[in-house]
Amino acid sequence: MRKKLIINADDFGYSRGINFGIIDAHHNGVLTSTTLMTNMPGASHAYQLANETPTLGVGIHLTLTAGSPILKHLQTITDENGHFRNLKYYLGFFDVDLVEVYEEWKAQIKQAIANGIQPTHLDSHHHIHSYGELTEVVIDLAKEFDLPVRRVFEPETNELSTIRTTEAFEYKIDTIKDPIKLAEKFSDAQSIEVMTHPAYLDKAIINGSSFNYPRVDELALLTDKALKETYKNHNMFELTHYRSI
């Protein structure tokens, strides 16, 4: 049986440069899936591109550390200017209202649905859904919307075992260069997600993201013609998205 391989691009909706990079990586490369930041300036552009590209799986990149929330008058998850708090706030002890997080994340999901997106799965910007009690929120939403969740924690016991996810998760894009080594690394897994961040650079990325120039290198790898041909002819993997999980 071939292993299911999901090659996902984070940050869809962040900016037009990222959006175009993701779409090209799908049309001209091996990218199969993406996750959309519905609160960011490029979201409307992403909805348009997604609705024109039905073969691309589109999930929700739940956001708590970039841009501003969709909902107004939030108290604990925003700063004095109404923007989301920086990731540094969550690296130690943090105190937020989980109801606010739930309501904002639910609004982000519903925003995508209202714009024609049928989400394939959930993950989050900076893996924030794996921090502390925020995991409880994403579990509730996964059950409510019947969606799989990215495996950045080990769903072994209790509530985590009740949500769908892949059997393996890989955050290093270079692992896709050699299908044989990738299959050997995850020999016990039948479903694998590899996280990527392809993009064309624009001012929004250069000014707003600490991870910028490597995105161009990732786009080049994902659209490499030889790599695409390798996976097309390889019998170890089925390139797919979360709808098949």
C-alpha positions in Angstrom: 0.0 0.0 0.0 1.3 3.4 -0.9 1.8 5.9 1.8 -0.3 9.1 1.8 2.0 12.1 1.5 0.6 15.6 2.2 2.9 18.4 1.3 1.4 21.5 2.9 2.2 25.2 2.6 1.5 27.4 5.6 0.6 31.1 5.5 -1.9 31.2 2.5 -3.5 34.6 2.8 -0.6 36.3 4.4 0.3 38.3 1.2 -0.1 38.1 -2.5 3.5 37.0 -2.9 2.9 34.0 -0.7 -0.4 33.3 -2.3 1.0 33.2 -5.8 4.0 31.1 -4.6 1.6 28.5 -3.1 -0.6 28.3 -6.2 2.5 27.9 -8.5 3.9 25.2 -6.2 0.6 23.3 -6.6 0.1 23.8 -10.4 3.8 23.3 -11.3 5.1 21.2 -8.5 4.4 18.7 -5.8 2.5 20.8 -3.3 -0.9 19.3 -2.5 -2.3 21.3 0.4 -2.2 24.7 2.2 -3.6 26.4 5.3 -5.2 29.8 5.1 -4.8 32.8 7.5 -8.3 34.3 7.3 -7.4 37.4 9.3 -4.5 38.6 7.1 -4.5 41.2 4.3 -4.1 38.7 1.6 -7.0 36.5 2.6 -9.5 37.8 0.0 -6.9 37.1 -2.8 -6.4 33.6 -1.3 -10.1 32.9 -1.4 -10.2 33.8 -5.1 -7.2 31.6 -5.9 -8.5 28.7 -3.8 -11.9 28.7 -5.5 -10.2 28.7 -8.9 -8.0 25.7 -7.8 -10.3 22.9 -6.6 -7.4 20.3 -6.6 -5.6 22.1 -3.8 -6.6 21.1 -0.3 -7.2 24.2 1.8 -7.3 24.1 5.6 -7.3 26.8 8.2 -4.0 28.3 9.7 -5.5 29.3 13.0 -3.8 32.6 14.0 -3.1 34.1 17.4 0.3 35.7 16.9 0.1 37.7 13.6 -2.0 40.6 12.4 -5.3 41.5 14.1 -8.3 39.4 15.0 -11.5 39.1 13.1 -13.6 39.8 16.2 -13.5 43.1 18.0 -13.4 44.1 21.6 -11.2 41.1 22.7 -9.4 41.7 25.9 -6.8 38.9 26.7 -5.4 37.9 23.3 -4.7 41.4 21.9 -2.3 44.2 22.9 -3.2 47.8 23.6 -3.5 48.5 19.8 -5.9 45.7 19.2 -3.3 43.5 17.4 -2.6 39.9 18.3 0.2 39.5 20.9 3.7 38.5 19.8 4.7 34.8 20.0 7.1 35.7 22.9 4.0 36.2 25.1 3.2 32.5 24.8 6.7 31.1 25.3 6.5 31.2 29.1 3.5 31.3 31.4 0.6 33.0 29.7 -2.9 33.8 30.8 -5.6 34.2 28.2 -9.4 33.7 28.1 -9.9 30.4 26.3 -13.4 31.4 25.4 -12.0 34.4 23.5 -9.6 32.1 21.7 -12.4 29.7 20.8 -14.6 32.4 19.6 -11.9 34.1 17.5 -10.7 30.8 16.0 -14.2 29.8 15.2 -14.7 33.1 13.5 -11.6 32.5 11.4 -12.9 29.1 10.3 -16.4 30.5 9.5 -14.8 33.4 7.6 -13.3 30.9 5.2 -16.5 28.9 4.8 -18.4 32.1 4.1 -16.0 32.7 1.2 -16.5 29.4 -0.5 -13.8 27.3 1.3 -14.6 23.8 2.6 -11.7 23.3 5.0 -9.7 20.1 4.9 -8.0 20.4 8.3 -6.7 22.7 11.0 -3.2 23.8 12.0 -1.9 27.1 13.4 0.6 29.8 12.9 3.7 29.1 15.0 2.1 25.9 16.1 0.3 27.9 18.7 -2.5 25.3 19.0 0.1 23.1 20.8 0.8 25.6 23.6 -0.7 24.9 27.0 -4.5 24.8 27.3 -4.8 26.1 23.7 -4.8 22.5 22.7 -8.2 22.1 24.3 -9.6 24.8 22.1 -8.4 23.2 18.9 -9.7 19.8 20.0 -13.2 21.3 20.5 -13.1 23.0 17.1 -11.9 19.9 15.4 -14.8 18.0 16.8 -17.3 20.7 16.1 -16.3 21.0 12.4 -15.3 17.3 12.0 -11.8 18.2 10.8 -8.3 16.6 11.2 -5.6 18.5 13.0 -1.8 18.8 12.2 0.2 16.3 14.4 2.6 18.6 16.3 1.8 16.8 19.5 1.5 13.1 20.1 -2.2 12.2 20.3 -1.8 9.1 22.5 -4.3 9.5 25.3 -7.4 11.2 26.5 -8.9 13.9 24.3 -6.1 14.0 21.8 -6.7 10.4 20.8 -10.2 11.4 19.6 -9.1 13.7 16.8 -8.0 12.7 13.3 -4.4 13.4 12.2 -1.6 12.0 10.1 0.6 9.3 11.6 3.7 11.4 11.1 4.7 15.1 10.7 7.9 16.4 9.2 8.9 20.1 9.5 12.1 19.9 7.3 11.2 20.3 3.7 14.5 18.8 2.5 13.1 15.3 3.4 11.1 15.3 0.2 14.2 15.4 -1.9 14.7 11.6 -1.6 11.5 9.5 -1.5 13.3 6.4 -0.5 14.9 8.0 2.6 11.5 9.7 3.4 9.8 6.3 3.3 12.5 4.7 5.4 12.3 7.5 8.0 8.6 7.0 8.4 8.5 3.3 7.8 5.8 2.7 10.4 3.5 5.6 9.1 0.9 5.3 6.4 0.2 9.0 6.3 2.7 11.8 6.5 2.5 15.6 6.4 5.5 17.7 5.4 5.3 21.4 6.2 6.6 24.0 3.7 6.6 27.8 3.2 6.9 28.7 -0.5 6.5 32.2 -1.7 7.5 34.9 -4.1 8.9 37.8 -2.0 6.9 41.0 -1.6 7.2 43.9 0.8 4.7 42.4 3.2 7.0 39.4 3.7 10.2 41.2 3.8 8.9 43.8 6.3 6.7 41.5 8.4 8.2 38.0 8.5 11.5 36.9 10.0 11.3 33.9 7.7 11.5 35.5 4.2 14.3 34.7 1.7 14.2 30.9 2.4 10.7 30.9 1.1 12.0 31.4 -2.4 14.3 28.4 -2.1 11.4 26.3 -0.9 9.3 27.3 -3.9 12.2 26.4 -6.2 12.4 22.9 -4.6 8.7 22.3 -4.7 8.5 23.2 -8.4 11.7 21.3 -9.4 10.7 19.4 -12.6 12.9 16.4 -11.8 11.4 16.1 -8.3 7.9 16.3 -9.7 8.6 13.6 -12.1 10.2 11.4 -9.4 7.0 11.5 -7.3 4.8 11.0 -10.4 6.7 7.7 -11.1 7.2 6.6 -7.6 5.2 3.8 -6.2 5.8 4.4 -2.5 3.7 7.6 -2.2 0.3 8.9 -3.1 0.4 12.7 -3.1 -2.8 13.9 -1.5 -4.3 16.3 1.0 -6.2 16.0 4.4 -9.5 15.1 2.8 -8.2 11.6 2.4 -7.3 11.2 6.1 
